Amino acid sequence: MKIATKNSENILQNAARVMEFIYRNKIVSRTKIATELELAPATVTHIVTELIREEKIFETGHEIRERKGSGRSRKLLSINEEFAYLVGIEFTMRGIALVATNSIGQILTQRFIKMGDYPLENITQTISSLIEELLEQYAHLTCAGIGFSIPGHFDSSSNSVISNNQNWVHFNLNELKETFQLPISIDNNIECMALAEYLFDSEESPDKFLFLHIGPGIFCSFFHHDHIATKENYYIGELGHTIVDIQGQHCECGKRGCLQTYISDSWLIENAKLLFAHSKNTILKNLVNSQEEIDLSAVIHAYQLGDSFIVDRIEAGLQFLAMSISNTLIIYDAHKIFINSELLNQLDLKPKLIERINEQLQFIPTKNNLDVELLDFTPYRGARGACALAAYQTIVQTNGER
């Protein structure tokens, strides 16, 4: 950003604050920016002038009178959605999701390749081909950057994905950086999803919230607008490994009774497979022909049909999940909870979950009417989150990683 060549690093930081403020408020006046960010009007004028010149923002053509009486009308500003597009990629045990969004997170295109439709040892080459095709498709537009949303954490010192799953050992970020001469950002997929709520969907998100993802494991982003950065401690947020039953099953982490052994997708599927193998009366026998066919949809169907073991397992998991969330809210004052879960979504368990959380928090008056949003499940949420990461690093902060 050319502001840096004219002014100090402090001006560059203020420019990022202004961009973030406009993202969060969608349509805003210069006066409100100056007041809310406690910046001098002259500083805001200079920053806004540069941002308009760079076409990152624009004057909407509308005006607002912020004071009653004869006060001067203020011109309104907004993000230029056509400034650039962003590329986001998420890879998980489901497969590879790729999306392109405009500057404000609206999806332009999306594509998904299932796990098994490509060799895992070629994951880098597969991702590279997907990006090349997309960049060619949008060659007439400017790409601001590429974001990666990963199932685990990225260790920049070893350039590797830190995860219990060894499938990602073949992912090579350096090879992708050498191939694409664009800013590249990378972070945990749940942190990326939370950032998308904050940056792209600001009407629904406060400045401080929990973003809970229930999938193969359970992870929670403790999102705070003052601390948008990669965590140094990779284990912060591993809610799935909080102990809820000391007599419970052994978890892969070595402990007994972790939350994820009750309510995560992978553990529900594994327990259903054991049930299929050792029980003659399970409803699963009517749904699939073999253990190998059991997936999350089969577990959900068995619950809906009243399989006693599956029902008891999910009900216990829901109770333990409510307990874990309420315990978290005692030590972290979140203003809202977002939950991303295919299981809870399809079974419509939000009312029961909220009721059980509230039971745990009755002694805290300020926790009444808890704001919980169970998000519509989509396989592209993580990839869109990666676009939010790229937008934050390249459009807001203008210091995209290479």
C-alpha positions as CSV (number, residue, x, y, z in Angstrom):
1,M,0.0,0.0,0.0
2,K,1.5,3.4,-1.1
3,I,0.5,5.0,2.2
4,A,3.5,3.4,3.7
5,T,5.9,5.3,1.4
6,K,4.4,8.6,2.5
7,N,3.8,8.2,6.2
8,S,5.0,6.2,9.1
9,E,4.2,2.6,10.1
10,N,1.6,4.0,12.4
11,I,-0.4,5.3,9.5
12,L,-0.2,1.9,7.8
13,Q,-1.6,0.3,11.0
14,N,-4.4,3.0,11.1
15,A,-5.2,2.3,7.5
16,A,-5.7,-1.4,8.4
17,R,-8.0,-0.4,11.3
18,V,-10.0,1.8,8.9
19,M,-10.4,-1.1,6.4
20,E,-11.4,-3.5,9.1
21,F,-13.9,-1.0,10.5
22,I,-15.5,-0.5,7.1
23,Y,-15.7,-4.3,6.6
24,R,-17.5,-4.6,9.9
25,N,-19.9,-1.7,9.4
26,K,-20.5,-2.2,5.7
27,I,-21.6,1.4,5.1
28,V,-20.1,4.2,7.2
29,S,-19.1,7.9,7.1
30,R,-15.7,9.4,7.7
31,T,-16.9,11.1,10.8
32,K,-18.0,7.8,12.4
33,I,-14.7,6.2,11.5
34,A,-12.8,9.1,13.2
35,T,-15.1,9.0,16.2
36,E,-15.2,5.2,16.8
37,L,-11.5,4.7,16.1
38,E,-10.4,7.9,17.9
39,L,-8.4,9.1,14.9
40,A,-8.0,12.7,13.9
41,P,-10.4,13.7,11.0
42,A,-7.4,14.8,8.9
43,T,-5.8,11.3,9.3
44,V,-9.0,9.6,8.3
45,T,-9.4,11.9,5.3
46,H,-5.9,11.1,4.1
47,I,-6.4,7.3,4.6
48,V,-9.8,7.3,3.0
49,T,-8.5,9.3,0.0
50,E,-5.7,6.7,-0.6
51,L,-8.1,3.8,-0.2
52,I,-10.5,5.3,-2.7
53,R,-7.7,5.9,-5.1
54,E,-6.6,2.3,-4.8
55,E,-10.3,1.3,-5.4
56,K,-10.4,-0.7,-2.2
57,I,-13.4,1.4,-1.0
58,F,-15.8,3.8,-2.7
59,E,-18.3,6.5,-2.0
60,T,-21.7,4.9,-2.3
61,G,-23.4,8.1,-3.6
62,H,-25.6,8.2,-0.5
63,E,-25.4,10.7,2.3
64,I,-26.4,10.8,5.9
65,R,-26.9,13.6,8.4
66,E,-25.4,12.4,11.6
67,R,-26.6,15.4,13.7
68,K,-30.0,16.9,14.0
69,G,-30.6,20.4,12.6
70,S,-28.4,22.0,10.1
71,G,-25.4,19.7,10.3
72,R,-23.6,18.9,7.1
73,S,-24.5,15.7,5.3
74,R,-21.8,13.0,5.3
75,K,-20.9,10.9,2.3
76,L,-21.0,7.2,3.0
77,L,-18.2,4.7,2.3
78,S,-18.3,1.0,1.6
79,I,-15.9,-1.9,0.5
80,N,-15.5,-2.2,-3.3
81,E,-16.7,-5.8,-3.8
82,E,-15.1,-5.8,-7.3
83,F,-11.6,-4.7,-6.0
84,A,-10.3,-8.2,-6.3
85,Y,-11.3,-11.8,-5.8
86,L,-9.9,-14.3,-3.3
87,V,-9.1,-18.0,-3.6
88,G,-9.8,-20.3,-0.6
89,I,-8.9,-24.0,-0.2
90,E,-9.8,-26.4,2.6
91,F,-8.7,-30.0,2.7
92,T,-10.1,-32.5,5.2
93,M,-10.9,-36.2,5.4
94,R,-14.0,-35.4,3.3
95,G,-11.9,-34.1,0.4
96,I,-10.7,-30.8,-1.1
97,A,-13.0,-27.7,-1.2
98,L,-12.1,-24.7,-3.3
99,V,-14.0,-21.5,-3.6
100,A,-13.5,-18.0,-5.1
101,T,-15.2,-15.0,-3.5
102,N,-15.3,-11.3,-4.2
103,S,-13.8,-8.8,-1.8
104,I,-16.8,-9.1,0.6
105,G,-17.0,-12.9,0.7
106,Q,-19.8,-13.5,-1.8
107,I,-19.0,-16.9,-3.5
108,L,-18.3,-16.7,-7.2
109,T,-17.6,-20.3,-7.8
110,Q,-17.1,-23.5,-5.8
111,R,-15.8,-27.0,-6.4
112,F,-15.4,-30.1,-4.2
113,I,-13.3,-33.2,-4.9
114,K,-14.1,-36.2,-2.6
115,M,-11.3,-38.0,-0.7
116,G,-10.6,-41.1,-2.8
117,D,-11.0,-39.3,-6.1
118,Y,-7.3,-38.3,-5.9
119,P,-4.2,-40.0,-4.5
120,L,-3.3,-38.5,-1.1
121,E,0.4,-38.5,-2.0
122,N,-0.5,-36.1,-4.9
123,I,-2.6,-33.7,-2.7
124,T,-0.2,-30.7,-3.5
125,Q,-0.4,-31.3,-7.2
126,T,-4.1,-31.7,-7.1
127,I,-4.6,-28.5,-5.2
128,S,-2.2,-26.8,-7.6
129,S,-4.2,-27.9,-10.6
130,L,-7.4,-26.7,-9.1
131,I,-5.9,-23.2,-8.4
132,E,-4.4,-23.0,-11.9
133,E,-7.8,-23.7,-13.5
134,L,-9.5,-21.1,-11.3
135,L,-6.9,-18.4,-12.0
136,E,-7.3,-19.1,-15.7
137,Q,-11.1,-18.9,-15.4
138,Y,-10.8,-15.4,-13.7
139,A,-7.8,-14.2,-15.6
140,H,-9.6,-11.0,-16.5
141,L,-9.9,-10.1,-12.8
142,T,-7.3,-9.3,-10.1
143,C,-6.6,-12.0,-7.5
144,A,-5.6,-10.5,-4.1
145,G,-4.4,-13.7,-2.6
146,I,-4.8,-17.4,-1.7
147,G,-5.9,-18.7,1.7
148,F,-5.5,-22.3,3.0
149,S,-7.8,-23.6,5.7
150,I,-6.2,-26.7,7.2
151,P,-7.3,-29.5,9.6
152,G,-4.8,-28.8,12.3
153,H,-2.1,-26.1,12.6
154,F,0.7,-25.0,10.4
155,D,4.2,-25.0,11.8
156,S,6.1,-22.3,9.9
157,S,9.5,-23.5,11.2
158,S,9.1,-27.0,9.7
159,N,6.5,-26.0,7.0
160,S,4.3,-28.9,8.0
161,V,0.8,-29.4,9.1
162,I,0.6,-30.4,12.8
163,S,-2.2,-32.9,13.1
164,N,-2.9,-36.4,14.5
165,N,-3.7,-37.4,11.0
166,Q,-0.6,-38.4,9.0
167,N,-2.5,-38.0,5.7
168,W,-1.3,-34.4,5.4
169,V,2.4,-35.2,5.4
170,H,2.3,-34.9,1.6
171,F,1.0,-31.3,1.6
172,N,3.8,-29.0,0.5
173,L,3.2,-25.3,1.0
174,N,6.6,-24.2,-0.3
175,E,5.9,-25.9,-3.7
176,L,2.6,-24.0,-4.0
177,K,4.4,-20.7,-3.1
178,E,6.9,-21.3,-5.8
179,T,4.2,-22.1,-8.3
180,F,1.9,-19.1,-7.6
181,Q,3.3,-15.6,-7.3
182,L,0.5,-14.4,-5.1
183,P,0.3,-13.7,-1.3
184,I,-0.5,-17.0,0.4
185,S,-1.9,-17.3,4.0
186,I,-2.6,-20.4,6.0
187,D,-4.3,-21.2,9.3
188,N,-6.5,-23.7,11.2
189,N,-9.8,-24.3,9.4
190,I,-12.0,-23.4,12.4
191,E,-10.1,-20.2,13.1
192,C,-10.7,-19.4,9.4
193,M,-14.4,-20.1,9.7
194,A,-14.6,-17.8,12.7
195,L,-12.8,-15.0,10.8
196,A,-15.3,-15.3,8.0
197,E,-18.1,-14.7,10.4
198,Y,-16.3,-11.7,11.8
199,L,-15.2,-10.1,8.5
200,F,-17.7,-11.2,5.9
201,D,-20.9,-11.7,8.0
202,S,-20.5,-8.9,10.5
203,E,-24.2,-8.3,10.9
204,E,-24.5,-11.5,12.8
205,S,-21.2,-11.5,14.7
206,P,-20.2,-9.5,17.8
207,D,-16.5,-8.6,18.4
208,K,-16.1,-11.5,20.8
209,F,-17.6,-15.0,20.3
210,L,-17.1,-18.7,20.4
211,F,-17.0,-20.7,17.1
212,L,-17.5,-24.4,17.8
213,H,-17.0,-27.0,15.1
214,I,-18.1,-30.6,15.6
215,G,-16.8,-32.9,12.9
216,P,-14.2,-35.7,13.0
217,G,-13.0,-33.9,16.2
218,I,-14.2,-30.9,18.2
219,F,-12.5,-27.6,18.1
220,C,-13.4,-24.1,19.5
221,S,-12.2,-20.8,18.3
222,F,-12.1,-18.2,21.1
223,F,-12.5,-15.3,18.8
224,H,-11.6,-11.8,19.9
225,H,-11.3,-8.8,17.5
226,D,-8.2,-7.5,19.3
227,H,-6.3,-10.8,18.9
228,I,-6.7,-11.9,15.3
229,A,-3.5,-13.9,14.9
230,T,-2.2,-17.4,14.8
231,K,-2.0,-18.9,18.3
232,E,1.4,-19.9,19.6
233,N,-0.2,-22.7,21.7
234,Y,-1.7,-25.2,19.2
235,Y,-3.8,-26.9,21.8
236,I,-5.9,-23.9,22.8
237,G,-9.4,-24.6,21.6
238,E,-9.2,-28.4,21.6
239,L,-12.5,-28.7,23.4
240,G,-12.9,-32.3,22.1
241,H,-10.1,-33.4,24.5
242,T,-11.7,-32.0,27.7
243,I,-12.6,-34.9,30.0
244,V,-16.4,-35.3,30.6
245,D,-16.4,-38.9,31.9
246,I,-13.4,-40.3,33.8
247,Q,-14.7,-43.8,33.3
248,G,-15.3,-43.3,29.6
249,Q,-13.6,-44.8,26.5
250,H,-9.9,-44.4,25.8
251,C,-9.4,-41.5,23.4
252,E,-6.6,-41.5,20.8
253,C,-4.9,-38.7,22.9
254,G,-4.3,-41.3,25.7
255,K,-6.9,-40.0,28.1
256,R,-10.3,-41.5,29.1
257,G,-13.7,-39.9,28.5
258,C,-12.8,-37.0,26.2
259,L,-15.9,-35.1,24.9
260,Q,-15.2,-36.1,21.3
261,T,-15.5,-39.8,22.1
262,Y,-19.2,-39.2,22.7
263,I,-20.3,-36.6,20.1
264,S,-17.7,-36.2,17.3
265,D,-18.6,-37.6,13.9
266,S,-15.7,-40.1,13.7
267,W,-16.3,-41.6,17.2
268,L,-20.0,-42.0,16.6
269,I,-19.3,-43.8,13.3
270,E,-16.7,-46.1,15.0
271,N,-19.1,-46.9,17.8
272,A,-21.8,-47.6,15.3
273,K,-19.5,-50.0,13.5
274,L,-18.8,-51.9,16.7
275,L,-22.5,-52.0,17.4
276,F,-23.2,-53.4,13.9
277,A,-20.5,-56.1,14.5
278,H,-21.7,-57.2,17.9
279,S,-25.4,-56.6,18.1
280,K,-28.1,-58.6,16.3
281,N,-30.9,-56.1,17.1
282,T,-29.5,-52.8,15.9
283,I,-31.5,-50.8,13.4
284,L,-28.2,-50.4,11.5
285,K,-28.7,-53.9,10.1
286,N,-31.7,-52.6,8.2
287,L,-29.8,-49.5,6.9
288,V,-26.5,-51.0,5.6
289,N,-25.1,-54.3,4.6
290,S,-21.7,-54.1,6.2
291,Q,-19.6,-52.1,8.7
292,E,-17.7,-50.4,5.9
293,E,-21.0,-48.7,4.6
294,I,-21.6,-47.0,7.9
295,D,-21.1,-43.2,7.7
296,L,-22.6,-40.2,9.5
297,S,-25.8,-40.3,7.5
298,A,-26.4,-43.9,8.6
299,V,-25.8,-42.9,12.3
300,I,-28.3,-40.0,11.9
301,H,-30.8,-42.3,10.3
302,A,-30.4,-44.8,13.1
303,Y,-31.0,-42.1,15.7
304,Q,-34.1,-40.9,13.9
305,L,-35.5,-44.5,13.8
306,G,-34.9,-44.9,17.5
307,D,-31.9,-47.3,17.8
308,S,-31.5,-47.4,21.6
309,F,-27.7,-47.5,21.6
310,I,-27.3,-44.6,19.1
311,V,-29.9,-42.5,20.8
312,D,-28.3,-43.0,24.2
313,R,-24.9,-42.2,22.9
314,I,-25.9,-39.0,21.1
315,E,-28.1,-37.9,24.1
316,A,-25.2,-38.4,26.5
317,G,-22.9,-36.6,24.0
318,L,-25.3,-33.7,23.9
319,Q,-25.4,-33.5,27.7
320,F,-21.6,-33.5,27.9
321,L,-21.4,-30.9,25.1
322,A,-23.7,-28.6,27.0
323,M,-21.6,-29.1,30.1
324,S,-18.4,-28.3,28.3
325,I,-19.9,-25.2,26.7
326,S,-21.3,-23.9,30.0
327,N,-17.9,-24.5,31.7
328,T,-16.2,-22.6,28.9
329,L,-18.6,-19.7,29.3
330,I,-17.8,-19.4,33.0
331,I,-14.2,-18.6,32.2
332,Y,-14.7,-16.8,28.8
333,D,-17.3,-14.2,28.5
334,A,-18.4,-14.7,24.9
335,H,-21.3,-12.7,23.5
336,K,-22.4,-15.4,21.1
337,I,-21.8,-19.0,20.2
338,F,-21.7,-20.2,16.6
339,I,-21.9,-24.0,16.2
340,N,-21.0,-25.7,12.9
341,S,-22.1,-29.3,13.0
342,E,-23.7,-31.6,10.4
343,L,-25.0,-33.9,13.1
344,L,-26.7,-31.3,15.2
345,N,-28.1,-29.6,12.1
346,Q,-29.7,-32.6,10.6
347,L,-31.2,-33.8,13.9
348,D,-32.4,-30.3,14.8
349,L,-30.9,-30.5,18.3
350,K,-30.4,-26.8,18.9
351,P,-33.3,-26.3,21.3
352,K,-32.4,-29.2,23.5
353,L,-28.7,-28.1,23.5
354,I,-29.6,-24.5,24.6
355,E,-31.9,-25.8,27.3
356,R,-29.2,-28.0,28.7
357,I,-26.6,-25.1,28.6
358,N,-29.0,-22.8,30.4
359,E,-29.6,-25.4,33.1
360,Q,-25.9,-25.4,33.8
361,L,-25.7,-21.5,33.9
362,Q,-28.8,-20.8,36.0
363,F,-26.6,-19.3,38.8
364,I,-25.2,-16.6,36.4
365,P,-28.0,-14.0,35.7
366,T,-26.0,-12.4,32.9
367,K,-26.0,-15.6,30.9
368,N,-29.8,-15.7,30.4
369,N,-31.1,-15.7,26.8
370,L,-27.9,-17.1,25.5
371,D,-27.3,-16.3,21.8
372,V,-26.5,-19.5,20.0
373,E,-26.6,-19.9,16.2
374,L,-26.5,-23.3,14.7
375,L,-25.1,-22.6,11.2
376,D,-26.4,-24.2,8.1
377,F,-23.9,-27.0,7.2
378,T,-22.0,-26.6,4.0
379,P,-18.7,-28.3,2.8
380,Y,-17.5,-24.9,1.6
381,R,-17.5,-23.1,5.0
382,G,-13.8,-23.7,5.6
383,A,-12.8,-22.7,2.1
384,R,-14.8,-19.5,2.4
385,G,-13.0,-19.0,5.7
386,A,-9.7,-19.3,3.9
387,C,-10.9,-16.5,1.6
388,A,-11.5,-14.4,4.7
389,L,-8.0,-15.1,5.9
390,A,-6.6,-14.0,2.5
391,A,-8.8,-10.9,2.6
392,Y,-7.6,-10.0,6.1
393,Q,-3.9,-10.5,5.2
394,T,-3.9,-8.8,1.8
395,I,-6.8,-6.3,1.6
396,V,-7.2,-5.3,5.3
397,Q,-3.6,-5.7,6.5
398,T,-1.9,-5.4,3.1
399,N,0.9,-7.7,4.3
400,G,0.1,-11.1,2.8
401,E,2.5,-13.9,3.7
402,R,4.8,-15.3,1.0
